[in-house]
Amino acid sequence: MRESPVIADRVKDLIAQQLMIDRSLVVESARLFEDLDLDSLDSVELIMAMEEEFNCGVPDGEIAHIKTVEDVIQVVLTRLAPSDSAA
């Protein structure tokens, strides 16, 4: 999937805001729980904020696979991608 710098920046900004951390810490390779100190309540709030910000739902089955900032970006990009994209 193509990377969208605008979406990636919006995701990173939202993560920094939700976790009340410096934006410079939110890099693609950052692990949410280990590096950014996300806890279970934070994870629920982050998913809810992402769904609201990007007006898309994240299926429960995908949530368990989200481990890094890059994973969050990819989930958002996947959810925003047109479902009828036949190439």
Stockholm file with secondary structure:
# STOCKHOLM 1.0

chainA/1-87         MRESPVIADRVKDLIAQQLMIDRSLVVESARLFEDLDLDSLDSVELIMAMEEEFNCGVPDGEIAHIKTVEDVIQVVLTRLAPSDSAA
#=GR chainA/1-87 SS CCCCHHHHHHHHHHHHHHHTCCGGGCCTTCBTTTTTCCCHHHHHHHHHHHHHHHTCCCCHHHHTTCCBHHHHHHHHHHHHSCTTCCC
#=GC SS_cons        CCCCHHHHHHHHHHHHHHHTCCGGGCCTTCBTTTTTCCCHHHHHHHHHHHHHHHTCCCCHHHHTTCCBHHHHHHHHHHHHSCTTCCC
//
